[in-house]
Amino acid sequence: MRLDTILRVCSKIFIPFILVFGFYVLFHGHYGPGGGFQAGVIAAAAIILYAIVFGLAECRRVVPPAVVEAMVPLGVLIFAAVGVWAMMNGGAFLDYDYLFMHDGLPDRVEGQYWGILFVEVGVFVSVAGTMVALFYAFAGRGLT
């Protein structure tokens, strides 16, 4: 793999753009197609490309398995926290209207905006962590 100079240089150029596109899909998910799941898969694909080009050991050094394994429950925790936050303000689970209250009344516009964003971020973190963890598990099977 050390002799694949063109592949390594092109990957170093493209991986940041892949990650930026993943974040674009995440933050554009409010207004059009896309969202947390698609963005998580795109971000995981960038990490997997890094592992394929530079080796699994190098990828595990850059993105440690402990961080990847922590991402899965962290995403679920973010998702659930949005629901509990709404319930604490008097709404139903994941009722975005009740995330922000002004003068005792729900601020529907602000609640919808931030509620969807937080849920999408939770899905993003969980999906990216799951995809990379699966890759680490399957790619590392032949390693001792």
Phi and psi in radians as a Rosetta constraint file:
Dihedral C 1 N 2 CA 2 C 2 CIRCULARHARMONIC -1.217 0.35
Dihedral N 2 CA 2 C 2 N 3 CIRCULARHARMONIC -0.376 0.35
Dihedral C 2 N 3 CA 3 C 3 CIRCULARHARMONIC -1.573 0.35
Dihedral N 3 CA 3 C 3 N 4 CIRCULARHARMONIC -0.063 0.35
Dihedral C 3 N 4 CA 4 C 4 CIRCULARHARMONIC -1.521 0.35
Dihedral N 4 CA 4 C 4 N 5 CIRCULARHARMONIC 1.164 0.35
Dihedral C 4 N 5 CA 5 C 5 CIRCULARHARMONIC -1.112 0.35
Dihedral N 5 CA 5 C 5 N 6 CIRCULARHARMONIC -0.767 0.35
Dihedral C 5 N 6 CA 6 C 6 CIRCULARHARMONIC -1.112 0.35
Dihedral N 6 CA 6 C 6 N 7 CIRCULARHARMONIC -0.764 0.35
Dihedral C 6 N 7 CA 7 C 7 CIRCULARHARMONIC -1.085 0.35
Dihedral N 7 CA 7 C 7 N 8 CIRCULARHARMONIC -0.734 0.35
Dihedral C 7 N 8 CA 8 C 8 CIRCULARHARMONIC -1.172 0.35
Dihedral N 8 CA 8 C 8 N 9 CIRCULARHARMONIC -0.758 0.35
Dihedral C 8 N 9 CA 9 C 9 CIRCULARHARMONIC -1.174 0.35
Dihedral N 9 CA 9 C 9 N 10 CIRCULARHARMONIC -0.773 0.35
Dihedral C 9 N 10 CA 10 C 10 CIRCULARHARMONIC -1.109 0.35
Dihedral N 10 CA 10 C 10 N 11 CIRCULARHARMONIC -0.673 0.35
Dihedral C 10 N 11 CA 11 C 11 CIRCULARHARMONIC -1.135 0.35
Dihedral N 11 CA 11 C 11 N 12 CIRCULARHARMONIC -0.729 0.35
Dihedral C 11 N 12 CA 12 C 12 CIRCULARHARMONIC -1.081 0.35
Dihedral N 12 CA 12 C 12 N 13 CIRCULARHARMONIC -0.532 0.35
Dihedral C 12 N 13 CA 13 C 13 CIRCULARHARMONIC -1.351 0.35
Dihedral N 13 CA 13 C 13 N 14 CIRCULARHARMONIC -0.747 0.35
Dihedral C 13 N 14 CA 14 C 14 CIRCULARHARMONIC -1.429 0.35
Dihedral N 14 CA 14 C 14 N 15 CIRCULARHARMONIC -0.531 0.35
Dihedral C 14 N 15 CA 15 C 15 CIRCULARHARMONIC -1.026 0.35
Dihedral N 15 CA 15 C 15 N 16 CIRCULARHARMONIC -0.783 0.35
Dihedral C 15 N 16 CA 16 C 16 CIRCULARHARMONIC -1.064 0.35
Dihedral N 16 CA 16 C 16 N 17 CIRCULARHARMONIC -0.646 0.35
Dihedral C 16 N 17 CA 17 C 17 CIRCULARHARMONIC -1.195 0.35
Dihedral N 17 CA 17 C 17 N 18 CIRCULARHARMONIC -0.616 0.35
Dihedral C 17 N 18 CA 18 C 18 CIRCULARHARMONIC -1.120 0.35
Dihedral N 18 CA 18 C 18 N 19 CIRCULARHARMONIC -0.752 0.35
Dihedral C 18 N 19 CA 19 C 19 CIRCULARHARMONIC -1.143 0.35
Dihedral N 19 CA 19 C 19 N 20 CIRCULARHARMONIC -0.722 0.35
Dihedral C 19 N 20 CA 20 C 20 CIRCULARHARMONIC -1.094 0.35
Dihedral N 20 CA 20 C 20 N 21 CIRCULARHARMONIC -0.723 0.35
Dihedral C 20 N 21 CA 21 C 21 CIRCULARHARMONIC -1.108 0.35
Dihedral N 21 CA 21 C 21 N 22 CIRCULARHARMONIC -0.662 0.35
Dihedral C 21 N 22 CA 22 C 22 CIRCULARHARMONIC -1.057 0.35
Dihedral N 22 CA 22 C 22 N 23 CIRCULARHARMONIC -0.755 0.35
Dihedral C 22 N 23 CA 23 C 23 CIRCULARHARMONIC -1.200 0.35
Dihedral N 23 CA 23 C 23 N 24 CIRCULARHARMONIC -0.589 0.35
Dihedral C 23 N 24 CA 24 C 24 CIRCULARHARMONIC -1.067 0.35
Dihedral N 24 CA 24 C 24 N 25 CIRCULARHARMONIC -0.796 0.35
Dihedral C 24 N 25 CA 25 C 25 CIRCULARHARMONIC -1.082 0.35
Dihedral N 25 CA 25 C 25 N 26 CIRCULARHARMONIC -0.690 0.35
Dihedral C 25 N 26 CA 26 C 26 CIRCULARHARMONIC -1.090 0.35
Dihedral N 26 CA 26 C 26 N 27 CIRCULARHARMONIC -0.916 0.35
Dihedral C 26 N 27 CA 27 C 27 CIRCULARHARMONIC -1.376 0.35
Dihedral N 27 CA 27 C 27 N 28 CIRCULARHARMONIC -0.320 0.35
Dihedral C 27 N 28 CA 28 C 28 CIRCULARHARMONIC -1.529 0.35
Dihedral N 28 CA 28 C 28 N 29 CIRCULARHARMONIC -0.126 0.35
Dihedral C 28 N 29 CA 29 C 29 CIRCULARHARMONIC -1.071 0.35
Dihedral N 29 CA 29 C 29 N 30 CIRCULARHARMONIC -0.328 0.35
Dihedral C 29 N 30 CA 30 C 30 CIRCULARHARMONIC -1.166 0.35
Dihedral N 30 CA 30 C 30 N 31 CIRCULARHARMONIC -0.658 0.35
Dihedral C 30 N 31 CA 31 C 31 CIRCULARHARMONIC -1.867 0.35
Dihedral N 31 CA 31 C 31 N 32 CIRCULARHARMONIC -0.286 0.35
Dihedral C 31 N 32 CA 32 C 32 CIRCULARHARMONIC -2.678 0.35
Dihedral N 32 CA 32 C 32 N 33 CIRCULARHARMONIC -2.920 0.35
Dihedral C 32 N 33 CA 33 C 33 CIRCULARHARMONIC -1.099 0.35
Dihedral N 33 CA 33 C 33 N 34 CIRCULARHARMONIC 2.526 0.35
Dihedral C 33 N 34 CA 34 C 34 CIRCULARHARMONIC 2.114 0.35
Dihedral N 34 CA 34 C 34 N 35 CIRCULARHARMONIC -3.037 0.35
Dihedral C 34 N 35 CA 35 C 35 CIRCULARHARMONIC 2.592 0.35
Dihedral N 35 CA 35 C 35 N 36 CIRCULARHARMONIC -2.751 0.35
Dihedral C 35 N 36 CA 36 C 36 CIRCULARHARMONIC -1.117 0.35
Dihedral N 36 CA 36 C 36 N 37 CIRCULARHARMONIC -0.740 0.35
Dihedral C 36 N 37 CA 37 C 37 CIRCULARHARMONIC -1.143 0.35
Dihedral N 37 CA 37 C 37 N 38 CIRCULARHARMONIC -0.883 0.35
Dihedral C 37 N 38 CA 38 C 38 CIRCULARHARMONIC -1.096 0.35
Dihedral N 38 CA 38 C 38 N 39 CIRCULARHARMONIC -0.739 0.35
Dihedral C 38 N 39 CA 39 C 39 CIRCULARHARMONIC -1.139 0.35
Dihedral N 39 CA 39 C 39 N 40 CIRCULARHARMONIC -0.669 0.35
Dihedral C 39 N 40 CA 40 C 40 CIRCULARHARMONIC -1.107 0.35
Dihedral N 40 CA 40 C 40 N 41 CIRCULARHARMONIC -0.703 0.35
Dihedral C 40 N 41 CA 41 C 41 CIRCULARHARMONIC -1.187 0.35
Dihedral N 41 CA 41 C 41 N 42 CIRCULARHARMONIC -0.682 0.35
Dihedral C 41 N 42 CA 42 C 42 CIRCULARHARMONIC -1.135 0.35
Dihedral N 42 CA 42 C 42 N 43 CIRCULARHARMONIC -0.780 0.35
Dihedral C 42 N 43 CA 43 C 43 CIRCULARHARMONIC -1.114 0.35
Dihedral N 43 CA 43 C 43 N 44 CIRCULARHARMONIC -0.724 0.35
Dihedral C 43 N 44 CA 44 C 44 CIRCULARHARMONIC -1.127 0.35
Dihedral N 44 CA 44 C 44 N 45 CIRCULARHARMONIC -0.634 0.35
Dihedral C 44 N 45 CA 45 C 45 CIRCULARHARMONIC -1.102 0.35
Dihedral N 45 CA 45 C 45 N 46 CIRCULARHARMONIC -0.639 0.35
Dihedral C 45 N 46 CA 46 C 46 CIRCULARHARMONIC -1.126 0.35
Dihedral N 46 CA 46 C 46 N 47 CIRCULARHARMONIC -0.731 0.35
Dihedral C 46 N 47 CA 47 C 47 CIRCULARHARMONIC -1.182 0.35
Dihedral N 47 CA 47 C 47 N 48 CIRCULARHARMONIC -0.693 0.35
Dihedral C 47 N 48 CA 48 C 48 CIRCULARHARMONIC -1.160 0.35
Dihedral N 48 CA 48 C 48 N 49 CIRCULARHARMONIC -0.693 0.35
Dihedral C 48 N 49 CA 49 C 49 CIRCULARHARMONIC -1.043 0.35
Dihedral N 49 CA 49 C 49 N 50 CIRCULARHARMONIC -0.739 0.35
Dihedral C 49 N 50 CA 50 C 50 CIRCULARHARMONIC -1.034 0.35
Dihedral N 50 CA 50 C 50 N 51 CIRCULARHARMONIC -0.752 0.35
Dihedral C 50 N 51 CA 51 C 51 CIRCULARHARMONIC -1.159 0.35
Dihedral N 51 CA 51 C 51 N 52 CIRCULARHARMONIC -0.676 0.35
Dihedral C 51 N 52 CA 52 C 52 CIRCULARHARMONIC -1.169 0.35
Dihedral N 52 CA 52 C 52 N 53 CIRCULARHARMONIC -0.707 0.35
Dihedral C 52 N 53 CA 53 C 53 CIRCULARHARMONIC -1.402 0.35
Dihedral N 53 CA 53 C 53 N 54 CIRCULARHARMONIC -0.766 0.35
Dihedral C 53 N 54 CA 54 C 54 CIRCULARHARMONIC -1.789 0.35
Dihedral N 54 CA 54 C 54 N 55 CIRCULARHARMONIC -0.093 0.35
Dihedral C 54 N 55 CA 55 C 55 CIRCULARHARMONIC 1.788 0.35
Dihedral N 55 CA 55 C 55 N 56 CIRCULARHARMONIC 2.610 0.35
Dihedral C 55 N 56 CA 56 C 56 CIRCULARHARMONIC -1.154 0.35
Dihedral N 56 CA 56 C 56 N 57 CIRCULARHARMONIC -0.673 0.35
Dihedral C 56 N 57 CA 57 C 57 CIRCULARHARMONIC -1.105 0.35
Dihedral N 57 CA 57 C 57 N 58 CIRCULARHARMONIC -0.741 0.35
Dihedral C 57 N 58 CA 58 C 58 CIRCULARHARMONIC -1.142 0.35
Dihedral N 58 CA 58 C 58 N 59 CIRCULARHARMONIC -0.701 0.35
Dihedral C 58 N 59 CA 59 C 59 CIRCULARHARMONIC -1.129 0.35
Dihedral N 59 CA 59 C 59 N 60 CIRCULARHARMONIC -0.708 0.35
Dihedral C 59 N 60 CA 60 C 60 CIRCULARHARMONIC -1.167 0.35
Dihedral N 60 CA 60 C 60 N 61 CIRCULARHARMONIC -0.463 0.35
Dihedral C 60 N 61 CA 61 C 61 CIRCULARHARMONIC -1.265 0.35
Dihedral N 61 CA 61 C 61 N 62 CIRCULARHARMONIC -0.704 0.35
Dihedral C 61 N 62 CA 62 C 62 CIRCULARHARMONIC -1.306 0.35
Dihedral N 62 CA 62 C 62 N 63 CIRCULARHARMONIC -0.771 0.35
Dihedral C 62 N 63 CA 63 C 63 CIRCULARHARMONIC -2.117 0.35
Dihedral N 63 CA 63 C 63 N 64 CIRCULARHARMONIC 1.568 0.35
Dihedral C 63 N 64 CA 64 C 64 CIRCULARHARMONIC -1.099 0.35
Dihedral N 64 CA 64 C 64 N 65 CIRCULARHARMONIC 2.537 0.35
Dihedral C 64 N 65 CA 65 C 65 CIRCULARHARMONIC -1.007 0.35
Dihedral N 65 CA 65 C 65 N 66 CIRCULARHARMONIC -0.554 0.35
Dihedral C 65 N 66 CA 66 C 66 CIRCULARHARMONIC -1.107 0.35
Dihedral N 66 CA 66 C 66 N 67 CIRCULARHARMONIC -0.677 0.35
Dihedral C 66 N 67 CA 67 C 67 CIRCULARHARMONIC -1.180 0.35
Dihedral N 67 CA 67 C 67 N 68 CIRCULARHARMONIC -0.748 0.35
Dihedral C 67 N 68 CA 68 C 68 CIRCULARHARMONIC -1.088 0.35
Dihedral N 68 CA 68 C 68 N 69 CIRCULARHARMONIC -0.771 0.35
Dihedral C 68 N 69 CA 69 C 69 CIRCULARHARMONIC -1.186 0.35
Dihedral N 69 CA 69 C 69 N 70 CIRCULARHARMONIC -0.486 0.35
Dihedral C 69 N 70 CA 70 C 70 CIRCULARHARMONIC -1.352 0.35
Dihedral N 70 CA 70 C 70 N 71 CIRCULARHARMONIC -0.400 0.35
Dihedral C 70 N 71 CA 71 C 71 CIRCULARHARMONIC -1.169 0.35
Dihedral N 71 CA 71 C 71 N 72 CIRCULARHARMONIC -0.603 0.35
Dihedral C 71 N 72 CA 72 C 72 CIRCULARHARMONIC -1.098 0.35
Dihedral N 72 CA 72 C 72 N 73 CIRCULARHARMONIC -0.971 0.35
Dihedral C 72 N 73 CA 73 C 73 CIRCULARHARMONIC -1.231 0.35
Dihedral N 73 CA 73 C 73 N 74 CIRCULARHARMONIC -0.454 0.35
Dihedral C 73 N 74 CA 74 C 74 CIRCULARHARMONIC -1.111 0.35
Dihedral N 74 CA 74 C 74 N 75 CIRCULARHARMONIC -0.726 0.35
Dihedral C 74 N 75 CA 75 C 75 CIRCULARHARMONIC -1.095 0.35
Dihedral N 75 CA 75 C 75 N 76 CIRCULARHARMONIC -0.730 0.35
Dihedral C 75 N 76 CA 76 C 76 CIRCULARHARMONIC -1.137 0.35
Dihedral N 76 CA 76 C 76 N 77 CIRCULARHARMONIC -0.686 0.35
Dihedral C 76 N 77 CA 77 C 77 CIRCULARHARMONIC -1.105 0.35
Dihedral N 77 CA 77 C 77 N 78 CIRCULARHARMONIC -0.735 0.35
Dihedral C 77 N 78 CA 78 C 78 CIRCULARHARMONIC -1.078 0.35
Dihedral N 78 CA 78 C 78 N 79 CIRCULARHARMONIC -0.808 0.35
Dihedral C 78 N 79 CA 79 C 79 CIRCULARHARMONIC -1.027 0.35
Dihedral N 79 CA 79 C 79 N 80 CIRCULARHARMONIC -0.857 0.35
Dihedral C 79 N 80 CA 80 C 80 CIRCULARHARMONIC -1.185 0.35
Dihedral N 80 CA 80 C 80 N 81 CIRCULARHARMONIC -0.593 0.35
Dihedral C 80 N 81 CA 81 C 81 CIRCULARHARMONIC -1.102 0.35
Dihedral N 81 CA 81 C 81 N 82 CIRCULARHARMONIC -0.606 0.35
Dihedral C 81 N 82 CA 82 C 82 CIRCULARHARMONIC -1.111 0.35
Dihedral N 82 CA 82 C 82 N 83 CIRCULARHARMONIC -0.745 0.35
Dihedral C 82 N 83 CA 83 C 83 CIRCULARHARMONIC -1.144 0.35
Dihedral N 83 CA 83 C 83 N 84 CIRCULARHARMONIC -0.756 0.35
Dihedral C 83 N 84 CA 84 C 84 CIRCULARHARMONIC -1.176 0.35
Dihedral N 84 CA 84 C 84 N 85 CIRCULARHARMONIC -0.670 0.35
Dihedral C 84 N 85 CA 85 C 85 CIRCULARHARMONIC -1.024 0.35
Dihedral N 85 CA 85 C 85 N 86 CIRCULARHARMONIC -0.775 0.35
Dihedral C 85 N 86 CA 86 C 86 CIRCULARHARMONIC -1.129 0.35
Dihedral N 86 CA 86 C 86 N 87 CIRCULARHARMONIC -0.709 0.35
Dihedral C 86 N 87 CA 87 C 87 CIRCULARHARMONIC -1.127 0.35
Dihedral N 87 CA 87 C 87 N 88 CIRCULARHARMONIC -0.635 0.35
Dihedral C 87 N 88 CA 88 C 88 CIRCULARHARMONIC -1.184 0.35
Dihedral N 88 CA 88 C 88 N 89 CIRCULARHARMONIC -0.410 0.35
Dihedral C 88 N 89 CA 89 C 89 CIRCULARHARMONIC -1.618 0.35
Dihedral N 89 CA 89 C 89 N 90 CIRCULARHARMONIC 0.113 0.35
Dihedral C 89 N 90 CA 90 C 90 CIRCULARHARMONIC 1.782 0.35
Dihedral N 90 CA 90 C 90 N 91 CIRCULARHARMONIC 0.035 0.35
Dihedral C 90 N 91 CA 91 C 91 CIRCULARHARMONIC -1.719 0.35
Dihedral N 91 CA 91 C 91 N 92 CIRCULARHARMONIC -3.051 0.35
Dihedral C 91 N 92 CA 92 C 92 CIRCULARHARMONIC -1.497 0.35
Dihedral N 92 CA 92 C 92 N 93 CIRCULARHARMONIC 2.962 0.35
Dihedral C 92 N 93 CA 93 C 93 CIRCULARHARMONIC -1.049 0.35
Dihedral N 93 CA 93 C 93 N 94 CIRCULARHARMONIC 2.216 0.35
Dihedral C 93 N 94 CA 94 C 94 CIRCULARHARMONIC 1.091 0.35
Dihedral N 94 CA 94 C 94 N 95 CIRCULARHARMONIC 0.453 0.35
Dihedral C 94 N 95 CA 95 C 95 CIRCULARHARMONIC -1.495 0.35
Dihedral N 95 CA 95 C 95 N 96 CIRCULARHARMONIC 1.650 0.35
Dihedral C 95 N 96 CA 96 C 96 CIRCULARHARMONIC -1.031 0.35
Dihedral N 96 CA 96 C 96 N 97 CIRCULARHARMONIC -0.451 0.35
Dihedral C 96 N 97 CA 97 C 97 CIRCULARHARMONIC -1.040 0.35
Dihedral N 97 CA 97 C 97 N 98 CIRCULARHARMONIC -0.460 0.35
Dihedral C 97 N 98 CA 98 C 98 CIRCULARHARMONIC -1.737 0.35
Dihedral N 98 CA 98 C 98 N 99 CIRCULARHARMONIC 0.215 0.35
Dihedral C 98 N 99 CA 99 C 99 CIRCULARHARMONIC -1.245 0.35
Dihedral N 99 CA 99 C 99 N 100 CIRCULARHARMONIC -0.668 0.35
Dihedral C 99 N 100 CA 100 C 100 CIRCULARHARMONIC -2.157 0.35
Dihedral N 100 CA 100 C 100 N 101 CIRCULARHARMONIC 2.269 0.35
Dihedral C 100 N 101 CA 101 C 101 CIRCULARHARMONIC -2.032 0.35
Dihedral N 101 CA 101 C 101 N 102 CIRCULARHARMONIC 2.412 0.35
Dihedral C 101 N 102 CA 102 C 102 CIRCULARHARMONIC -2.309 0.35
Dihedral N 102 CA 102 C 102 N 103 CIRCULARHARMONIC 2.130 0.35
Dihedral C 102 N 103 CA 103 C 103 CIRCULARHARMONIC 0.999 0.35
Dihedral N 103 CA 103 C 103 N 104 CIRCULARHARMONIC 0.634 0.35
Dihedral C 103 N 104 CA 104 C 104 CIRCULARHARMONIC 1.395 0.35
Dihedral N 104 CA 104 C 104 N 105 CIRCULARHARMONIC -0.004 0.35
Dihedral C 104 N 105 CA 105 C 105 CIRCULARHARMONIC -2.006 0.35
Dihedral N 105 CA 105 C 105 N 106 CIRCULARHARMONIC 2.560 0.35
Dihedral C 105 N 106 CA 106 C 106 CIRCULARHARMONIC -1.205 0.35
Dihedral N 106 CA 106 C 106 N 107 CIRCULARHARMONIC 2.400 0.35
Dihedral C 106 N 107 CA 107 C 107 CIRCULARHARMONIC -1.618 0.35
Dihedral N 107 CA 107 C 107 N 108 CIRCULARHARMONIC 1.685 0.35
Dihedral C 107 N 108 CA 108 C 108 CIRCULARHARMONIC -1.150 0.35
Dihedral N 108 CA 108 C 108 N 109 CIRCULARHARMONIC -0.709 0.35
Dihedral C 108 N 109 CA 109 C 109 CIRCULARHARMONIC -1.169 0.35
Dihedral N 109 CA 109 C 109 N 110 CIRCULARHARMONIC -0.893 0.35
Dihedral C 109 N 110 CA 110 C 110 CIRCULARHARMONIC -1.141 0.35
Dihedral N 110 CA 110 C 110 N 111 CIRCULARHARMONIC -0.701 0.35
Dihedral C 110 N 111 CA 111 C 111 CIRCULARHARMONIC -1.113 0.35
Dihedral N 111 CA 111 C 111 N 112 CIRCULARHARMONIC -0.762 0.35
Dihedral C 111 N 112 CA 112 C 112 CIRCULARHARMONIC -1.101 0.35
Dihedral N 112 CA 112 C 112 N 113 CIRCULARHARMONIC -0.778 0.35
Dihedral C 112 N 113 CA 113 C 113 CIRCULARHARMONIC -1.067 0.35
Dihedral N 113 CA 113 C 113 N 114 CIRCULARHARMONIC -0.978 0.35
Dihedral C 113 N 114 CA 114 C 114 CIRCULARHARMONIC -1.262 0.35
Dihedral N 114 CA 114 C 114 N 115 CIRCULARHARMONIC -0.585 0.35
Dihedral C 114 N 115 CA 115 C 115 CIRCULARHARMONIC -1.098 0.35
Dihedral N 115 CA 115 C 115 N 116 CIRCULARHARMONIC -0.819 0.35
Dihedral C 115 N 116 CA 116 C 116 CIRCULARHARMONIC -1.119 0.35
Dihedral N 116 CA 116 C 116 N 117 CIRCULARHARMONIC -0.742 0.35
Dihedral C 116 N 117 CA 117 C 117 CIRCULARHARMONIC -1.068 0.35
Dihedral N 117 CA 117 C 117 N 118 CIRCULARHARMONIC -0.820 0.35
Dihedral C 117 N 118 CA 118 C 118 CIRCULARHARMONIC -1.122 0.35
Dihedral N 118 CA 118 C 118 N 119 CIRCULARHARMONIC -0.704 0.35
Dihedral C 118 N 119 CA 119 C 119 CIRCULARHARMONIC -1.126 0.35
Dihedral N 119 CA 119 C 119 N 120 CIRCULARHARMONIC -0.752 0.35
Dihedral C 119 N 120 CA 120 C 120 CIRCULARHARMONIC -1.125 0.35
Dihedral N 120 CA 120 C 120 N 121 CIRCULARHARMONIC -0.658 0.35
Dihedral C 120 N 121 CA 121 C 121 CIRCULARHARMONIC -1.127 0.35
Dihedral N 121 CA 121 C 121 N 122 CIRCULARHARMONIC -0.727 0.35
Dihedral C 121 N 122 CA 122 C 122 CIRCULARHARMONIC -1.070 0.35
Dihedral N 122 CA 122 C 122 N 123 CIRCULARHARMONIC -0.755 0.35
Dihedral C 122 N 123 CA 123 C 123 CIRCULARHARMONIC -1.136 0.35
Dihedral N 123 CA 123 C 123 N 124 CIRCULARHARMONIC -0.740 0.35
Dihedral C 123 N 124 CA 124 C 124 CIRCULARHARMONIC -0.994 0.35
Dihedral N 124 CA 124 C 124 N 125 CIRCULARHARMONIC -0.883 0.35
Dihedral C 124 N 125 CA 125 C 125 CIRCULARHARMONIC -1.092 0.35
Dihedral N 125 CA 125 C 125 N 126 CIRCULARHARMONIC -0.777 0.35
Dihedral C 125 N 126 CA 126 C 126 CIRCULARHARMONIC -1.171 0.35
Dihedral N 126 CA 126 C 126 N 127 CIRCULARHARMONIC -0.778 0.35
Dihedral C 126 N 127 CA 127 C 127 CIRCULARHARMONIC -1.183 0.35
Dihedral N 127 CA 127 C 127 N 128 CIRCULARHARMONIC -0.785 0.35
Dihedral C 127 N 128 CA 128 C 128 CIRCULARHARMONIC -1.063 0.35
Dihedral N 128 CA 128 C 128 N 129 CIRCULARHARMONIC -0.767 0.35
Dihedral C 128 N 129 CA 129 C 129 CIRCULARHARMONIC -1.103 0.35
Dihedral N 129 CA 129 C 129 N 130 CIRCULARHARMONIC -0.720 0.35
Dihedral C 129 N 130 CA 130 C 130 CIRCULARHARMONIC -1.137 0.35
Dihedral N 130 CA 130 C 130 N 131 CIRCULARHARMONIC -0.785 0.35
Dihedral C 130 N 131 CA 131 C 131 CIRCULARHARMONIC -1.116 0.35
Dihedral N 131 CA 131 C 131 N 132 CIRCULARHARMONIC -0.763 0.35
Dihedral C 131 N 132 CA 132 C 132 CIRCULARHARMONIC -1.219 0.35
Dihedral N 132 CA 132 C 132 N 133 CIRCULARHARMONIC -0.666 0.35
Dihedral C 132 N 133 CA 133 C 133 CIRCULARHARMONIC -1.104 0.35
Dihedral N 133 CA 133 C 133 N 134 CIRCULARHARMONIC -0.711 0.35
Dihedral C 133 N 134 CA 134 C 134 CIRCULARHARMONIC -1.098 0.35
Dihedral N 134 CA 134 C 134 N 135 CIRCULARHARMONIC -0.740 0.35
Dihedral C 134 N 135 CA 135 C 135 CIRCULARHARMONIC -1.088 0.35
Dihedral N 135 CA 135 C 135 N 136 CIRCULARHARMONIC -0.810 0.35
Dihedral C 135 N 136 CA 136 C 136 CIRCULARHARMONIC -1.027 0.35
Dihedral N 136 CA 136 C 136 N 137 CIRCULARHARMONIC -0.715 0.35
Dihedral C 136 N 137 CA 137 C 137 CIRCULARHARMONIC -1.161 0.35
Dihedral N 137 CA 137 C 137 N 138 CIRCULARHARMONIC -0.780 0.35
Dihedral C 137 N 138 CA 138 C 138 CIRCULARHARMONIC -1.340 0.35
Dihedral N 138 CA 138 C 138 N 139 CIRCULARHARMONIC -0.693 0.35
Dihedral C 138 N 139 CA 139 C 139 CIRCULARHARMONIC -1.257 0.35
Dihedral N 139 CA 139 C 139 N 140 CIRCULARHARMONIC -0.490 0.35
Dihedral C 139 N 140 CA 140 C 140 CIRCULARHARMONIC -1.551 0.35
Dihedral N 140 CA 140 C 140 N 141 CIRCULARHARMONIC 0.072 0.35
Dihedral C 140 N 141 CA 141 C 141 CIRCULARHARMONIC -1.122 0.35
Dihedral N 141 CA 141 C 141 N 142 CIRCULARHARMONIC -0.562 0.35
Dihedral C 141 N 142 CA 142 C 142 CIRCULARHARMONIC -1.504 0.35
Dihedral N 142 CA 142 C 142 N 143 CIRCULARHARMONIC -0.119 0.35
Dihedral C 142 N 143 CA 143 C 143 CIRCULARHARMONIC -1.483 0.35
Dihedral N 143 CA 143 C 143 N 144 CIRCULARHARMONIC 2.681 0.35
